[in-house]
Amino acid sequence: MTSTSENDEALLAELLDGKPVESFDARALGAKGAWRAERDQHLAAALLFEAAAQRAAAAGDRTGWIEWLARAGLRLYDAGRVTSAIPILRRTIEAHLEQPGNRDAFMVEWCYARLLRLAASEHDAPAFRATFEEAVASCRAVGRAFPSIHPHQEELLEAAHGLDCADERRALADAIYRRRPISRALRARLKELALSPR
């Protein structure tokens, strides 16, 4: 996963009240991570989720390893450690594709949403287009439409518009029009973008 710094190791030790990671199982560490995540303590959550992933791997629990790995990558990204997060997000996607049918396949969409957010923040339209196409194919492979999570649809619509990615913008509008209900504000925004239902 990531190479933790001495500061990260010290923070993890503090989060665990000085107890060794090995004295917790993956679920207990994950619960601690979720508690921190709910409070937007992204780095603390990421370190706890990474520890949970390591404990799951040590116990031979591949499904748990994938679950906690995904959450670690997402929280690292949210903590501003994008360079460390990207390989973890990519590894999570690969793991889901290697083992389809996981209970948390929705995490594939979450990982791609962060990768697309990165492309948008870097004003990289070709990367956005390529990643969007990859996301559609990967999500289909794990039995999901991309994007199906409503806030992702709206965020990515704005990103596609800002990058002038017409095909992706149209695909996102179509996804939004398939859901019910659609707020008046969102309908107005689609009309403003000249994206009618088809």
Order of alpha helices (4+ residues) and beta strands (2+ residues): alpha-alpha-alpha-alpha-alpha-alpha-alpha-alpha-alpha-alpha
